[in-house]
Every structure is written in C-alpha cells, then in structure tokens.
Amino acid sequence: MKAIGIMSGTSLDGITVSLIESGLNGEDFKVLNYKTYPFEESFKDLIQDVSEKGTTKDISNLHYKLGKLYAEVVSEFIKDLEIDTSSIEVIGLHGQTIYHEDRVSTLQIGEPSYLAVETHIDVVSNFRAKDIALSGNGAPLIPYFDYLVFKDFAPIVLQNLGGISNLTFVKDKDINNVIAFDIGPSNMLLDGLSKALFDVPYDEDGKLASNGKINDEVLSYLLSHPYLKRNPPKSAGRNEFGDEFLKEILNEFYYSNKINKFDLIATANFFVAYSIYDAYKRFLDEVPPVVVLSGGGSKNRTLVSNLKKLLGNTELKFSDDFGIPSESKEASAFALYALRTKYRKKCGIPTTTGAKDMSIWGCITYGE
C-alpha cells in the first residue's frame, strides 16, 4: 500500500513530503521518493512569532495559511513525480507544532481540508491528541515507527537530530522494552546561534563550530539545565529550548564578552553531543552497540565527530544505510501511521508516552 506523509518540524527547515510503500505493520517498508520544500524566511519568522506570542486570531489565520501551503507543495510533489493519485491510500499530515505541554495540551496547525479538496485523498491529522486524552505526553510518537521498522536489528538506538534531539532504544522485539524520549536541543539551538552570531540559517557541515574551542564554563552552564536530568517519559520543544533559552545564552556569555562567537557555537555543538551521550549513560540499560542517526543534524560533521569521540566503540550509522533517507524519516512515519489509522489499527508505545493504552491516532478528513 502507498501513502504520503508530511512533516514540518521544530527546526523550521521546511515541509518534507514523503511517498512510502508498506504493509500495515511496517513490513517491506520503502521510501519511494521524498522532497523538502524550504520555508521562506518571512514565513519561518511568522511561525516562530505566532508560536511564542500569537493571539487567537494569529493562530487561526496561520492554521489556514499553512493548510493552503501544505496543499500546494503536495500538489507540486504529485505533479513533479507524476504520481497516480488513485494509487495513494491516504495522506498523513502531522502539521506544525506551535505549542506542546506534556499531559496537558498540544497544538499542531495546518488545516487538512485544503489537502483533501485539492487531492481527493483522505487525510489523517491531529495525531497527538488521543495520546494526551489517555493521560500520555502526546510525544514522542516516532518510536512506534522505529519499533516497527527496526526491531529486527535490535539492540539498536535510533537517534534523531532535529530541532530537538530524541532517541528510541529498541532493546529487543518486545515492544514493552522500548525506551524513548526527547533528550534536549539540537538544531533549534545550533541554527539559532548560527543566525544570531553569523547571520546564516544554519552551520553547514558544522564548519563554524569546527573553528572554535570548547569553553568549560559555558558547557557546565548548558549541562545544568534541569530538563536534562528529568526522568522519562518526557518531551521538549520551544517552551524549554526556544528563543528565550537562546537569548539567555547570548546575554550571559556573548553580549557580555565572555566568549567569542566561534567558541560559543563550538561549545553548543559539543553540548548537543554530550547531552546525548549523558542520556544514554543515565537512562538506558546499556550503552548501545549501534546508533542510527537521522534528521538535519546528521549532516553536521562536527556534531557527528563529537558523538563518535564520546561514544567510543559504539558503531554510528545513518538511516540512509537502511533505505530511509534521513531527511524523510519523520514524514515517512506519519505516512505509515495514516495507513494504520485508515484501517483502524492502533499505534503507540504507552511506556514511552505515559498513555494508558495504545489507540487509533488522529482524525480523518475525507477526500470524497
């Protein structure tokens, strides 16, 4: 069965659209094609502003603007790849998270009706709400995909380096033994520093960080963040590591002339790697023999190099090595979840989100 998945994450890189083919349990899973459509800088700024200080009117208007944009990029994707829409079972639309608070509320925006009207394909959206209704955190959701697709390679850690770094430890084929949680900031912090210090959207290949030295005072300050020591299940986002966190670091160390810009981004890069290493030692039963990297941060050579140094004998691989392009992974996961929702199959790992049970995720907007 074929499905399309759509993801725009906390790093605000853009909208990733993925075409997959899979059985309902992830068997014979394949990414057939994918593409990322970057946000214009003005639109990226709008999302960030609305996420942090938007009014009800702002949120509603952006909800519909994003819905139109999702429909436009998917239509372009279908046209460019000459996809026969009658072969597509469903579209999974994660939407853009503008607020998330564990066990309390979560909000992903992007009106799905535009996609349904434009493509005449059923659209599944609002994936996180059912988990919260079942007393869960509503996050992380990707671990269930990791379990379905990677359980035959256990023991293995799937390490995402997106806006937030998060892990899934598939210890064996028993779903109850899966450990997963958000670790801390990744691209959200590194991209923010790149823009503030160097006026570039991100640190390409980690070149900027490679020119600096690690500052122990700054590193200790970053590692003292209370979230890092919180026990799982837990999730993080802009509330913990967004603009306020970035401003705090800049004011404390850079604007006060305690550190130069190259040393600051180098230290932040090492901090991201060290927070991952520390989470493995602190919260996993064992240091994983294999770690599979995905997300935009997997292209940051300095970050990957820092991880290699810290993890020692652990083998580092990339999701691309398993036929899942790093950039496409999360969009692909929501395509698979949408298939399961359409056929009334439950999703989730309650031990990782804190939910009372598995459930059928999302709401369907019919393509008619």
Secondary structure, 3 states (H helix, E strand, C coil): CEEEEEECCCCCCEEEEEEEECCCCCCCCEEEEEEEEECCHHHHHHHHHHHHHCCHHHHHHHHHHHHHHHHHHHHHHHHHCCCCHHHEEEEEECCEEEEEECCCEEEEECCCHHHHHHHCCCEEECCCHHHHHCCCCCCCCHHHHHHHHHHHHCCEEEEEECCEEEEEEECCCCHHHCEEEEEEECHHHHHHHHHHHHCCCCCHHHHHHHCCCCCHHHHHHHHCCHHHHCCCCCCCCHHHHCHHHHHHHHHHHHCCCCCCHHHHHHHHHHHHHHHHHHHHHHHCCCCCCEEEEECHHHHCHHHHHHHHHHHCCCEEEEHHHHCCCHHHHHHHHHHHHHHHHHCCCCECCHHHHCCCCCECCCEEECCC
